[in-house]
Amino acid sequence: MTLAPPAAPNRSFVDRLTRRRRPERPDRAVVVLHDVTKRYPNGKDALSHVDLVVPEGDFVFLVGPSGAGKSTLIKLLIRDEVATRGDVLLDGHDLNRLPRRMVPKVRRKIGIVFQDFKLLPTKSVWENVAFALEVTGYPRRQIAPAVNRVLALVGLTAQARQIPGQLSGGEQQRTAIARALVHDPRLIIADEPTGNLDPLISWEIIQLLQRINDLGVTILMATHNAEVVTALRKRVVALEDGRIIRDEVGATYHRQD
Amino acid sequence: MLTFVIFSLRRAWQGFWRNIVMSLAATATMILMLLLLAGFFVLQSGLLRSLEFVEQKVEVVAYIQNNATQFQVDELIAQLRADPDVASVDFIDRAAALERFRQAQIAQGRQDLTQYLESNPLYASVEVKLTNAAKVGDVTRSLEAAPEVRQVLNIQALVDRVLTVTNVLRTAGVVILAVVGVIALFIIVNTIRLAVFARSEEIEIMRLVGASDAFIRWPFVFEGALVGLLGALVTLGVLYAVAEPVSSFMVGFFEIVPLSFQTLARDTAVLVLAVGVGIGTFGSWLSVRTYLIR
Protein backbone atom coordinates (compact mmCIF):
# COMPACT_ATOMS: atom_id res chain seq x y z
CA MET A 1 0.00 0.00 0.00
CA THR A 2 1.31 3.43 -0.85
CA LEU A 3 0.86 6.13 1.72
CA ALA A 4 1.06 9.74 0.76
CA PRO A 5 3.09 12.03 2.99
CA PRO A 6 0.64 13.89 5.19
CA ALA A 7 1.80 17.38 4.25
CA ALA A 8 1.00 16.94 0.56
CA PRO A 9 -1.62 14.25 0.00
CA ASN A 10 -1.72 13.11 -3.58
CA ARG A 11 -4.80 13.33 -5.69
CA SER A 12 -5.92 9.71 -5.51
CA PHE A 13 -5.72 9.74 -1.73
CA VAL A 14 -7.95 12.76 -1.50
CA ASP A 15 -10.32 11.17 -3.99
CA ARG A 16 -10.56 8.10 -1.85
CA LEU A 17 -11.18 10.04 1.32
CA THR A 18 -13.89 12.08 -0.32
CA ARG A 19 -15.26 9.37 -2.55
CA ARG A 20 -18.73 9.32 -1.03
CA ARG A 21 -19.06 13.05 -0.74
CA ARG A 22 -21.64 14.68 -2.98
CA PRO A 23 -20.57 17.63 -5.09
CA GLU A 24 -20.69 20.76 -3.03
CA ARG A 25 -24.06 22.44 -3.13
CA PRO A 26 -24.32 25.82 -1.45
CA ASP A 27 -27.99 25.24 -0.60
CA ARG A 28 -27.22 22.11 1.35
CA ALA A 29 -26.64 22.77 5.03
CA VAL A 30 -24.95 20.33 7.38
CA VAL A 31 -26.29 22.09 10.47
CA VAL A 32 -29.56 23.98 10.77
CA LEU A 33 -30.78 25.42 14.06
CA HIS A 34 -34.10 27.18 13.93
CA ASP A 35 -35.31 29.21 16.91
CA VAL A 36 -33.70 26.76 19.32
CA THR A 37 -34.17 27.12 23.05
CA LYS A 38 -32.68 24.74 25.58
CA ARG A 39 -33.94 24.95 29.13
CA TYR A 40 -32.30 22.72 31.71
CA PRO A 41 -34.32 21.21 34.57
CA ASN A 42 -32.97 23.93 36.89
CA GLY A 43 -34.98 26.45 34.87
CA LYS A 44 -31.99 28.19 33.30
CA ASP A 45 -32.06 28.77 29.55
CA ALA A 46 -28.65 27.70 28.24
CA LEU A 47 -29.70 28.70 24.73
CA SER A 48 -32.57 30.96 23.72
CA HIS A 49 -33.93 31.56 20.22
CA VAL A 50 -30.77 30.51 18.41
CA ASP A 51 -30.77 30.46 14.59
CA LEU A 52 -27.73 29.03 12.86
CA VAL A 53 -27.10 27.59 9.40
CA VAL A 54 -23.78 25.95 8.56
CA PRO A 55 -23.48 25.09 4.85
CA GLU A 56 -21.44 22.12 3.69
CA GLY A 57 -17.71 22.82 3.56
CA ASP A 58 -17.86 25.73 5.99
CA PHE A 59 -15.30 26.41 8.74
CA VAL A 60 -17.01 28.04 11.71
CA PHE A 61 -15.54 29.28 14.97
CA LEU A 62 -17.90 29.22 17.92
CA VAL A 63 -16.71 31.74 20.49
CA GLY A 64 -17.98 33.19 23.71
CA PRO A 65 -17.26 33.24 27.42
CA SER A 66 -17.71 30.19 29.63
CA GLY A 67 -21.38 29.48 30.23
CA ALA A 68 -22.43 31.22 27.04
CA GLY A 69 -23.96 28.04 25.69
CA LYS A 70 -21.21 26.63 23.46
CA SER A 71 -21.21 23.25 25.17
CA THR A 72 -24.98 23.07 25.13
CA LEU A 73 -24.99 23.81 21.41
CA ILE A 74 -22.52 20.98 20.82
CA LYS A 75 -24.56 18.62 23.01
CA LEU A 76 -27.64 19.40 20.94
CA LEU A 77 -25.74 18.65 17.71
CA ILE A 78 -24.53 15.26 18.92
CA ARG A 79 -27.96 14.67 20.44
CA ASP A 80 -26.65 14.24 23.94
CA GLU A 81 -29.40 16.71 24.81
CA VAL A 82 -32.66 17.48 23.04
CA ALA A 83 -33.83 21.04 22.37
CA THR A 84 -36.69 22.27 24.54
CA ARG A 85 -38.11 24.32 21.63
CA GLY A 86 -37.16 24.77 18.00
CA ASP A 87 -35.62 22.48 15.39
CA VAL A 88 -32.13 21.02 15.20
CA LEU A 89 -31.30 19.47 11.83
CA LEU A 90 -28.09 17.60 11.20
CA ASP A 91 -27.46 16.65 7.59
CA GLY A 92 -31.22 16.69 7.09
CA HIS A 93 -32.07 14.61 10.18
CA ASP A 94 -34.47 16.24 12.61
CA LEU A 95 -32.74 15.42 15.90
CA ASN A 96 -35.82 16.24 18.02
CA ARG A 97 -37.80 13.51 16.30
CA LEU A 98 -34.99 11.05 15.73
CA PRO A 99 -35.83 7.59 17.13
CA ARG A 100 -33.40 6.45 19.80
CA ARG A 101 -32.03 3.54 17.75
CA MET A 102 -31.16 5.97 14.93
CA VAL A 103 -29.01 8.19 17.16
CA PRO A 104 -25.80 6.13 16.73
CA LYS A 105 -26.21 6.15 12.94
CA VAL A 106 -26.50 9.93 12.83
CA ARG A 107 -23.56 10.31 15.26
CA ARG A 108 -21.37 8.51 12.75
CA LYS A 109 -21.82 11.51 10.44
CA ILE A 110 -20.07 13.65 13.05
CA GLY A 111 -16.50 13.44 14.23
CA ILE A 112 -15.94 14.87 17.69
CA VAL A 113 -12.67 16.21 19.09
CA PHE A 114 -12.31 17.26 22.72
CA GLN A 115 -9.95 19.39 24.73
CA ASP A 116 -8.95 16.35 26.82
CA PHE A 117 -8.52 14.07 23.75
CA LYS A 118 -10.54 11.21 25.30
CA LEU A 119 -8.16 8.50 24.10
CA LEU A 120 -8.09 5.03 25.63
CA PRO A 121 -4.78 4.86 27.53
CA THR A 122 -4.29 1.10 27.14
CA LYS A 123 -4.72 1.06 23.37
CA SER A 124 -2.16 2.11 20.78
CA VAL A 125 -2.72 5.02 18.41
CA TRP A 126 -3.70 2.56 15.71
CA GLU A 127 -6.12 0.70 18.01
CA ASN A 128 -7.66 3.93 19.28
CA VAL A 129 -8.53 4.93 15.72
CA ALA A 130 -9.62 1.41 14.72
CA PHE A 131 -11.81 1.29 17.86
CA ALA A 132 -14.22 3.81 16.33
CA LEU A 133 -14.76 1.49 13.37
CA GLU A 134 -14.82 -1.77 15.35
CA VAL A 135 -17.54 -0.70 17.73
CA THR A 136 -19.73 0.59 14.94
CA GLY A 137 -19.75 -2.72 13.10
CA TYR A 138 -17.48 -1.73 10.25
CA PRO A 139 -16.46 -4.72 8.07
CA ARG A 140 -13.23 -6.05 9.55
CA ARG A 141 -11.34 -6.24 6.29
CA GLN A 142 -11.88 -2.54 5.59
CA ILE A 143 -10.69 -1.33 9.00
CA ALA A 144 -6.94 -1.55 8.45
CA PRO A 145 -6.87 0.39 5.15
CA ALA A 146 -9.15 3.10 6.56
CA VAL A 147 -7.08 3.49 9.73
CA ASN A 148 -3.79 3.63 7.80
CA ARG A 149 -5.29 6.26 5.50
CA VAL A 150 -6.32 8.68 8.26
CA LEU A 151 -3.13 8.12 10.24
CA ALA A 152 -1.22 9.15 7.12
CA LEU A 153 -3.45 12.18 6.75
CA VAL A 154 -2.74 13.40 10.30
CA GLY A 155 0.93 12.38 10.04
CA LEU A 156 1.03 9.68 12.70
CA THR A 157 1.99 6.65 10.62
CA ALA A 158 5.30 6.37 12.46
CA GLN A 159 3.63 6.54 15.90
CA ALA A 160 0.90 4.01 15.10
CA ARG A 161 2.16 1.41 17.62
CA GLN A 162 2.69 3.81 20.52
CA ILE A 163 0.20 4.29 23.34
CA PRO A 164 -1.13 7.79 24.13
CA GLY A 165 1.07 8.08 27.22
CA GLN A 166 4.17 8.01 25.01
CA LEU A 167 2.91 10.83 22.79
CA SER A 168 3.08 14.62 23.05
CA GLY A 169 -0.14 16.57 23.55
CA GLY A 170 -0.20 17.56 19.89
CA GLU A 171 0.23 13.97 18.77
CA GLN A 172 -2.55 12.86 21.11
CA GLN A 173 -4.88 15.47 19.68
CA ARG A 174 -3.94 14.39 16.14
CA THR A 175 -4.82 10.84 17.15
CA ALA A 176 -8.21 12.10 18.34
CA ILE A 177 -8.68 13.94 15.06
CA ALA A 178 -7.78 10.79 13.13
CA ARG A 179 -10.39 8.90 15.14
CA ALA A 180 -12.98 11.59 14.43
CA LEU A 181 -12.13 11.44 10.74
CA VAL A 182 -11.99 7.70 10.20
CA HIS A 183 -15.76 7.45 9.68
CA ASP A 184 -15.57 9.86 6.77
CA PRO A 185 -17.86 12.30 8.65
CA ARG A 186 -19.84 15.19 7.19
CA LEU A 187 -19.00 17.41 10.13
CA ILE A 188 -16.16 17.68 12.61
CA ILE A 189 -17.04 19.26 15.93
CA ALA A 190 -13.98 20.39 17.85
CA ASP A 191 -14.60 21.49 21.44
CA GLU A 192 -11.60 23.58 22.55
CA PRO A 193 -9.19 21.31 20.67
CA THR A 194 -6.21 23.53 21.49
CA GLY A 195 -7.17 24.22 25.10
CA ASN A 196 -4.48 21.92 26.52
CA LEU A 197 -1.76 22.69 23.97
CA ASP A 198 0.95 25.31 23.73
CA PRO A 199 0.67 27.97 20.95
CA LEU A 200 3.02 26.29 18.47
CA ILE A 201 1.30 22.92 18.72
CA SER A 202 -2.07 24.70 18.61
CA TRP A 203 -1.14 26.07 15.21
CA GLU A 204 -0.28 22.60 13.97
CA ILE A 205 -3.71 21.37 15.03
CA ILE A 206 -5.47 24.34 13.42
CA GLN A 207 -3.57 23.79 10.19
CA LEU A 208 -4.54 20.12 10.25
CA LEU A 209 -8.20 21.06 10.72
CA GLN A 210 -7.90 23.54 7.87
CA ARG A 211 -6.46 20.86 5.61
CA ILE A 212 -9.35 18.55 6.52
CA ASN A 213 -11.71 21.42 5.74
CA ASP A 214 -10.03 21.80 2.35
CA LEU A 215 -10.94 18.17 1.67
CA GLY A 216 -14.59 19.18 2.00
CA VAL A 217 -15.38 18.31 5.63
CA THR A 218 -17.42 20.93 7.46
CA ILE A 219 -15.79 22.09 10.70
CA LEU A 220 -17.33 23.65 13.77
CA MET A 221 -14.76 24.64 16.34
CA ALA A 222 -15.54 26.04 19.76
CA THR A 223 -12.58 27.96 21.12
CA HIS A 224 -11.24 30.61 23.46
CA ASN A 225 -8.12 31.09 21.38
CA ALA A 226 -8.52 34.70 20.16
CA GLU A 227 -5.22 34.65 18.30
CA VAL A 228 -6.25 31.73 16.12
CA VAL A 229 -9.73 33.14 15.43
CA THR A 230 -8.39 36.53 14.45
CA ALA A 231 -5.62 35.17 12.25
CA LEU A 232 -7.71 32.71 10.27
CA ARG A 233 -10.43 35.19 9.26
CA LYS A 234 -13.09 32.50 9.02
CA ARG A 235 -16.74 32.73 9.94
CA VAL A 236 -17.15 33.52 13.65
CA VAL A 237 -20.34 32.87 15.62
CA ALA A 238 -20.26 34.57 19.01
CA LEU A 239 -22.52 33.38 21.81
CA GLU A 240 -23.34 35.24 24.99
CA ASP A 241 -25.93 34.30 27.60
CA GLY A 242 -27.38 31.72 25.28
CA ARG A 243 -27.90 34.07 22.33
CA ILE A 244 -25.95 34.62 19.14
CA ILE A 245 -24.69 38.17 19.39
CA ARG A 246 -22.51 38.14 16.30
CA ASP A 247 -22.21 35.99 13.17
CA GLU A 248 -19.82 37.33 10.56
CA VAL A 249 -17.11 36.15 8.22
CA GLY A 250 -13.57 37.27 8.89
CA ALA A 251 -14.42 38.65 12.30
CA THR A 252 -11.97 39.14 15.09
CA TYR A 253 -12.46 37.93 18.61
CA HIS A 254 -11.21 39.30 21.86
CA ARG A 255 -11.30 37.13 24.87
CA GLN A 256 -13.50 38.67 27.48
CA ASP A 257 -13.27 36.31 30.41
CA MET B 1 -25.57 -11.75 13.57
CA LEU B 2 -22.86 -14.37 13.96
CA THR B 3 -20.17 -11.81 13.26
CA PHE B 4 -21.75 -9.64 15.95
CA VAL B 5 -21.61 -12.47 18.49
CA ILE B 6 -17.98 -13.21 17.56
CA PHE B 7 -17.17 -9.51 17.81
CA SER B 8 -18.81 -9.27 21.24
CA LEU B 9 -17.07 -12.39 22.53
CA ARG B 10 -13.70 -11.15 21.27
CA ARG B 11 -14.26 -7.75 22.86
CA ALA B 12 -15.39 -9.41 26.10
CA TRP B 13 -12.23 -11.49 26.16
CA GLN B 14 -10.06 -8.42 25.46
CA GLY B 15 -11.95 -6.37 28.02
CA PHE B 16 -11.36 -9.02 30.66
CA TRP B 17 -7.59 -9.19 30.11
CA ARG B 18 -6.97 -5.49 29.49
CA ASN B 19 -8.63 -4.57 32.77
CA ILE B 20 -7.19 -7.52 34.61
CA VAL B 21 -7.13 -5.84 38.04
CA MET B 22 -10.84 -5.01 38.03
CA SER B 23 -11.66 -8.34 36.40
CA LEU B 24 -9.81 -10.25 39.09
CA ALA B 25 -11.38 -8.13 41.83
CA ALA B 26 -14.82 -8.95 40.46
CA THR B 27 -13.91 -12.62 40.09
CA ALA B 28 -12.51 -12.78 43.63
CA THR B 29 -15.69 -11.21 45.04
CA MET B 30 -17.70 -13.65 43.00
CA ILE B 31 -15.70 -16.60 44.38
CA LEU B 32 -16.04 -15.47 48.01
CA MET B 33 -19.76 -14.84 47.69
CA LEU B 34 -20.37 -18.13 45.90
CA LEU B 35 -18.41 -19.98 48.59
CA LEU B 36 -20.51 -18.29 51.26
CA LEU B 37 -23.70 -19.15 49.41
CA ALA B 38 -22.63 -22.74 48.73
CA GLY B 39 -21.62 -23.17 52.38
CA PHE B 40 -25.01 -22.01 53.61
CA PHE B 41 -26.72 -24.14 50.98
CA VAL B 42 -24.93 -27.25 52.23
CA LEU B 43 -25.78 -26.36 55.86
CA GLN B 44 -29.38 -25.79 54.91
CA SER B 45 -29.56 -29.17 53.12
CA GLY B 46 -27.99 -30.88 56.13
CA LEU B 47 -30.48 -29.17 58.43
CA LEU B 48 -33.45 -30.21 56.29
CA ARG B 49 -32.34 -33.84 56.16
CA SER B 50 -31.65 -33.85 59.92
CA LEU B 51 -35.12 -32.50 60.64
CA GLU B 52 -36.67 -35.14 58.41
CA PHE B 53 -34.62 -37.73 60.25
CA VAL B 54 -35.88 -36.47 63.60
CA GLU B 55 -39.46 -36.48 62.40
CA GLN B 56 -39.12 -40.03 61.12
CA LYS B 57 -38.24 -41.10 64.66
CA VAL B 58 -41.86 -40.54 65.63
CA GLU B 59 -43.37 -43.90 66.47
CA VAL B 60 -46.89 -44.89 67.47
CA VAL B 61 -46.96 -47.82 69.87
CA ALA B 62 -50.18 -49.78 70.30
CA TYR B 63 -50.53 -52.58 72.90
CA ILE B 64 -52.47 -55.64 71.83
CA GLN B 65 -55.05 -57.44 73.97
CA ASN B 66 -53.77 -60.74 75.29
CA ASN B 67 -56.81 -62.51 73.90
CA ALA B 68 -56.27 -61.25 70.35
CA THR B 69 -55.77 -64.07 67.81
CA GLN B 70 -52.79 -64.30 65.51
CA PHE B 71 -55.22 -63.77 62.62
CA GLN B 72 -56.50 -60.51 64.11
CA VAL B 73 -52.95 -59.26 64.64
CA ASP B 74 -51.94 -60.14 61.06
CA GLU B 75 -55.05 -58.37 59.79
CA LEU B 76 -54.18 -55.24 61.80
CA ILE B 77 -50.59 -55.17 60.52
CA ALA B 78 -51.74 -55.64 56.91
CA GLN B 79 -54.19 -52.76 57.34
CA LEU B 80 -51.47 -50.51 58.74
CA ARG B 81 -49.04 -51.36 55.94
CA ALA B 82 -51.67 -50.38 53.36
CA ASP B 83 -51.79 -46.86 54.88
CA PRO B 84 -49.63 -44.45 52.86
CA ASP B 85 -48.74 -42.49 56.02
CA VAL B 86 -47.11 -45.57 57.54
CA ALA B 87 -43.44 -46.20 56.82
CA SER B 88 -42.97 -49.51 58.62
CA VAL B 89 -44.69 -51.75 61.17
CA ASP B 90 -42.93 -53.97 63.69
CA PHE B 91 -44.71 -56.56 65.80
CA ILE B 92 -43.22 -57.26 69.21
CA ASP B 93 -44.75 -60.38 70.84
CA ARG B 94 -44.95 -60.79 74.60
CA ALA B 95 -41.76 -62.84 74.91
CA ALA B 96 -39.80 -60.32 72.87
CA ALA B 97 -41.19 -57.47 74.98
CA LEU B 98 -40.02 -59.18 78.15
CA GLU B 99 -36.60 -59.87 76.65
CA ARG B 100 -36.29 -56.23 75.63
CA PHE B 101 -37.23 -55.10 79.14
CA ARG B 102 -34.55 -57.39 80.58
CA GLN B 103 -31.90 -56.09 78.24
CA ALA B 104 -32.80 -52.48 79.11
CA GLN B 105 -32.51 -53.23 82.85
CA ILE B 106 -29.10 -54.89 82.39
CA ALA B 107 -27.91 -52.03 80.22
CA GLN B 108 -28.80 -49.63 83.04
CA GLY B 109 -26.93 -51.82 85.55
CA ARG B 110 -30.00 -52.75 87.56
CA GLN B 111 -30.76 -56.10 88.97
CA ASP B 112 -32.95 -58.27 86.75
CA LEU B 113 -36.12 -58.61 88.77
CA THR B 114 -38.10 -60.39 86.08
CA GLN B 115 -36.74 -63.75 87.23
CA TYR B 116 -39.05 -63.50 90.24
CA LEU B 117 -42.13 -63.14 88.02
CA GLU B 118 -44.48 -66.10 87.76
CA SER B 119 -45.83 -65.05 84.41
CA ASN B 120 -45.12 -62.49 81.71
CA PRO B 121 -46.97 -59.29 82.66
CA LEU B 122 -46.17 -57.45 79.40
CA TYR B 123 -48.39 -56.99 76.40
CA ALA B 124 -47.52 -57.62 72.78
CA SER B 125 -47.34 -54.42 70.72
CA VAL B 126 -47.14 -53.02 67.21
CA GLU B 127 -44.66 -50.20 66.63
CA VAL B 128 -45.65 -48.00 63.70
CA LYS B 129 -43.15 -45.62 62.06
CA LEU B 130 -44.70 -42.81 60.08
CA THR B 131 -43.70 -41.18 56.79
CA ASN B 132 -45.21 -37.92 57.99
CA ALA B 133 -45.08 -37.07 61.68
CA ALA B 134 -48.05 -34.72 61.37
CA LYS B 135 -50.29 -37.79 60.74
CA VAL B 136 -49.68 -39.17 64.23
CA GLY B 137 -53.21 -38.22 65.34
CA ASP B 138 -54.94 -40.04 62.45
CA VAL B 139 -52.94 -43.23 62.94
CA THR B 140 -53.49 -43.14 66.72
CA ARG B 141 -57.25 -42.77 66.29
CA SER B 142 -57.55 -45.59 63.76
CA LEU B 143 -55.57 -47.88 66.09
CA GLU B 144 -57.73 -46.96 69.07
CA ALA B 145 -60.81 -47.93 67.06
CA ALA B 146 -59.50 -51.49 66.50
CA PRO B 147 -61.04 -53.96 69.06
CA GLU B 148 -57.88 -56.02 69.46
CA VAL B 149 -55.90 -52.94 70.55
CA ARG B 150 -55.81 -52.53 74.29
CA GLN B 151 -54.23 -49.08 74.48
CA VAL B 152 -52.31 -46.62 72.28
CA LEU B 153 -49.55 -44.52 73.82
CA ASN B 154 -50.64 -40.95 73.31
CA ILE B 155 -47.65 -38.96 72.04
CA GLN B 156 -49.63 -36.25 70.23
CA ALA B 157 -48.44 -33.44 72.54
CA LEU B 158 -44.82 -34.48 72.27
CA VAL B 159 -45.01 -34.77 68.47
CA ASP B 160 -46.66 -31.36 68.24
CA ARG B 161 -43.83 -29.83 70.19
CA VAL B 162 -41.18 -31.52 68.03
CA LEU B 163 -42.96 -30.39 64.88
CA THR B 164 -43.10 -26.80 66.12
CA VAL B 165 -39.36 -26.81 66.72
CA THR B 166 -38.53 -28.45 63.37
CA ASN B 167 -40.79 -26.04 61.47
CA VAL B 168 -39.18 -23.02 63.13
CA LEU B 169 -35.73 -24.38 62.26
CA ARG B 170 -36.83 -25.07 58.69
CA THR B 171 -38.18 -21.53 58.22
CA ALA B 172 -35.09 -20.03 59.85
CA GLY B 173 -32.88 -22.01 57.46
CA VAL B 174 -34.77 -20.76 54.42
CA VAL B 175 -34.73 -17.16 55.70
CA ILE B 176 -30.99 -17.24 56.46
CA LEU B 177 -30.23 -18.77 53.06
CA ALA B 178 -32.38 -16.10 51.37
CA VAL B 179 -30.67 -13.28 53.32
CA VAL B 180 -27.21 -14.64 52.47
CA GLY B 181 -28.32 -14.96 48.83
CA VAL B 182 -29.51 -11.35 48.68
CA ILE B 183 -26.30 -10.09 50.34
CA ALA B 184 -24.18 -12.08 47.86
CA LEU B 185 -26.26 -10.73 44.98
CA PHE B 186 -25.82 -7.10 46.06
CA ILE B 187 -22.10 -7.40 46.68
CA ILE B 188 -21.45 -9.12 43.35
CA VAL B 189 -23.60 -6.68 41.38
CA ASN B 190 -21.89 -3.75 43.12
CA THR B 191 -18.43 -5.04 42.27
CA ILE B 192 -19.44 -5.46 38.64
CA ARG B 193 -20.84 -1.92 38.70
CA LEU B 194 -17.45 -0.71 39.89
CA ALA B 195 -15.69 -2.64 37.13
CA VAL B 196 -18.00 -1.12 34.54
CA PHE B 197 -17.68 2.33 36.12
CA ALA B 198 -13.89 2.08 35.78
CA ARG B 199 -14.50 1.88 32.05
CA SER B 200 -17.14 4.58 31.76
CA GLU B 201 -14.79 6.61 29.58
CA GLU B 202 -14.55 3.74 27.12
CA ILE B 203 -18.35 3.55 27.04
CA GLU B 204 -18.58 7.31 26.55
CA ILE B 205 -16.17 7.15 23.61
CA MET B 206 -18.17 4.30 22.10
CA ARG B 207 -21.31 6.41 22.32
CA LEU B 208 -19.59 9.43 20.82
CA VAL B 209 -18.24 7.56 17.81
CA GLY B 210 -21.72 6.23 17.16
CA ALA B 211 -21.68 2.69 18.52
CA SER B 212 -25.19 1.27 18.79
CA ASP B 213 -26.47 0.17 22.20
CA ALA B 214 -26.09 -3.50 21.28
CA PHE B 215 -22.42 -3.02 20.41
CA ILE B 216 -21.81 -1.37 23.76
CA ARG B 217 -23.92 -3.70 25.88
CA TRP B 218 -23.19 -7.24 24.72
CA PRO B 219 -19.40 -7.26 25.12
CA PHE B 220 -19.92 -6.17 28.74
CA VAL B 221 -22.66 -8.74 29.31
CA PHE B 222 -20.47 -11.51 27.91
CA GLU B 223 -17.60 -10.27 30.04
CA GLY B 224 -19.84 -10.44 33.11
CA ALA B 225 -20.83 -13.98 32.15
CA LEU B 226 -17.14 -14.81 31.78
CA VAL B 227 -16.37 -13.45 35.26
CA GLY B 228 -19.32 -15.44 36.61
CA LEU B 229 -18.25 -18.64 34.88
CA LEU B 230 -14.65 -18.27 36.03
CA GLY B 231 -15.76 -17.49 39.60
CA ALA B 232 -18.11 -20.46 39.61
CA LEU B 233 -15.45 -22.84 38.29
CA VAL B 234 -12.89 -21.71 40.87
CA THR B 235 -15.54 -22.01 43.61
CA LEU B 236 -16.38 -25.54 42.50
CA GLY B 237 -12.67 -26.36 42.50
CA VAL B 238 -12.33 -25.10 46.08
CA LEU B 239 -15.47 -26.96 47.15
CA TYR B 240 -14.18 -30.15 45.51
CA ALA B 241 -10.87 -29.78 47.34
CA VAL B 242 -12.51 -29.38 50.77
CA ALA B 243 -15.33 -31.87 50.15
CA GLU B 244 -13.14 -34.91 50.83
CA PRO B 245 -11.77 -33.89 54.27
CA VAL B 246 -15.09 -32.42 55.38
CA SER B 247 -17.09 -35.48 54.38
CA SER B 248 -14.64 -37.87 56.07
CA PHE B 249 -14.85 -35.68 59.19
CA MET B 250 -18.62 -35.85 59.03
CA VAL B 251 -18.82 -39.48 58.02
CA GLY B 252 -20.68 -40.34 61.19
CA PHE B 253 -23.25 -37.68 60.47
CA PHE B 254 -23.78 -38.97 56.95
CA GLU B 255 -24.24 -42.49 58.25
CA ILE B 256 -27.05 -41.55 60.60
CA VAL B 257 -28.73 -38.90 58.47
CA PRO B 258 -29.90 -40.14 55.07
CA LEU B 259 -28.11 -37.34 53.22
CA SER B 260 -26.96 -38.34 49.76
CA PHE B 261 -23.57 -36.84 49.11
CA GLN B 262 -23.87 -37.23 45.32
CA THR B 263 -27.20 -35.42 45.13
CA LEU B 264 -25.96 -32.64 47.39
CA ALA B 265 -22.78 -32.20 45.32
CA ARG B 266 -24.79 -32.05 42.10
CA ASP B 267 -27.29 -29.53 43.51
CA THR B 268 -24.48 -27.35 44.87
CA ALA B 269 -22.64 -27.40 41.53
CA VAL B 270 -25.80 -26.43 39.66
CA LEU B 271 -26.52 -23.66 42.18
CA VAL B 272 -22.98 -22.23 42.04
CA LEU B 273 -22.84 -22.28 38.22
CA ALA B 274 -26.33 -20.85 37.77
CA VAL B 275 -25.85 -18.09 40.36
CA GLY B 276 -22.34 -17.21 39.11
CA VAL B 277 -23.13 -16.96 35.43
CA GLY B 278 -26.63 -15.58 36.09
CA ILE B 279 -25.55 -12.76 38.40
CA GLY B 280 -22.48 -11.99 36.26
CA THR B 281 -24.67 -11.57 33.21
CA PHE B 282 -27.47 -9.74 34.98
CA GLY B 283 -25.10 -7.46 36.90
CA SER B 284 -23.28 -6.36 33.75
CA TRP B 285 -26.50 -5.83 31.89
CA LEU B 286 -27.80 -3.68 34.71
CA SER B 287 -24.55 -1.73 35.10
CA VAL B 288 -24.17 -0.89 31.40
CA ARG B 289 -27.83 0.11 31.20
CA THR B 290 -27.06 3.11 33.41
CA TYR B 291 -24.78 4.46 30.70
CA LEU B 292 -27.09 3.73 27.79
CA ILE B 293 -30.29 5.40 28.96
CA ARG B 294 -30.12 9.06 28.22
Interface residues (C-beta under 8 A of the other chain):
Chain A: I78 D80 R101 P104 K105 V106 R107 R108 I110 I112 K118 L120 T122 F131 A132 E134 V135 T136 G137 R140 R179 H183
Chain B: T3 F4 F7 R11 R18 E201 E202 E204 I205 M206 R207 L208 V209 G210 A211 S212 D213 F215 I216 R294
